[in-house]
């Protein structure tokens, strides 16, 4: 049985451990929908098409990084897969269009 599922809900998020400085919760499932500096989101086809920083459908780790040019977002694909079912309320981070 996999440690993730393909629906956009917290219990479907990956169970893998995150080794990221600054993460208050050290698992991907614990960071589901977190809109602060580190969060895990499920990106469906519409969200990938609307966001140039997201390369693939699936579970994404989002980090907000600071640098000399100001803050920037980085998305890393944790699990590449087709996301089905209801879309979570994450349009502030991953808009559909």
C-alpha positions in Angstrom: 0.0 0.0 0.0 1.5 3.4 -1.0 2.2 6.1 1.6 0.1 8.6 -0.5 -3.0 8.8 -2.6 -4.2 10.8 -5.6 -6.9 13.0 -3.9 -6.3 16.5 -2.8 -6.8 16.0 0.9 -4.5 16.0 3.9 -4.8 12.2 4.5 -3.6 11.5 1.0 -0.4 13.6 1.2 2.9 11.7 1.3 4.2 10.4 4.6 7.8 10.9 3.7 10.1 12.8 6.1 11.2 16.3 5.1 14.7 17.3 6.0 14.3 21.0 5.6 15.6 23.7 8.0 12.8 25.8 9.3 10.0 23.2 8.9 8.0 23.1 12.1 6.5 19.7 11.2 8.9 17.2 9.6 6.5 15.2 7.4 5.0 16.1 4.1 1.5 15.1 5.4 2.0 17.5 8.4 2.8 20.3 6.0 -0.4 19.8 3.8 -1.9 23.2 2.8 0.6 25.2 4.9 0.7 28.6 3.4 3.7 29.9 5.3 7.3 29.3 4.1 7.0 25.5 3.6 3.9 23.6 2.4 2.8 20.5 0.5 0.1 20.8 -2.1 -1.5 18.5 -4.7 -1.3 20.1 -8.2 -3.8 18.9 -10.9 -3.5 19.6 -14.6 -5.2 23.0 -14.5 -2.9 24.1 -11.7 0.2 23.0 -13.5 -0.9 24.8 -16.7 -1.5 28.0 -14.7 1.7 28.0 -12.7 5.0 28.2 -14.5 7.0 27.1 -11.3 5.2 23.7 -11.2 6.6 21.2 -13.6 4.3 18.1 -13.0 1.0 17.0 -11.7 1.2 15.4 -8.3 2.4 16.2 -4.8 4.5 19.4 -4.6 6.7 20.8 -1.9 6.5 24.6 -1.9 9.3 26.6 -0.3 9.4 30.4 0.0 13.0 31.5 -0.1 14.6 34.8 0.5 17.5 36.3 -1.5 19.0 39.5 -2.7 16.2 40.0 -5.2 13.5 39.5 -2.7 11.4 36.4 -1.8 10.8 33.7 -4.4 8.9 30.4 -4.6 10.3 27.0 -5.4 8.2 24.0 -6.1 9.7 20.5 -5.9 7.7 17.4 -7.2 7.6 14.8 -4.4 5.3 12.4 -6.2 4.5 12.8 -9.9 1.0 11.5 -10.5 -2.5 12.5 -11.8 -4.5 14.2 -9.0 -8.2 13.4 -9.1 -11.2 14.4 -7.0 -12.1 17.6 -5.3 -9.6 20.5 -5.5 -8.4 21.7 -2.0 -8.8 25.3 -1.1 -5.3 26.2 -2.2 -6.0 28.7 -4.9 -4.0 31.4 -3.1 -0.9 29.3 -3.7 -1.9 27.2 -6.8 -4.6 29.0 -8.8 -6.5 27.0 -11.4 -6.4 29.6 -14.1 
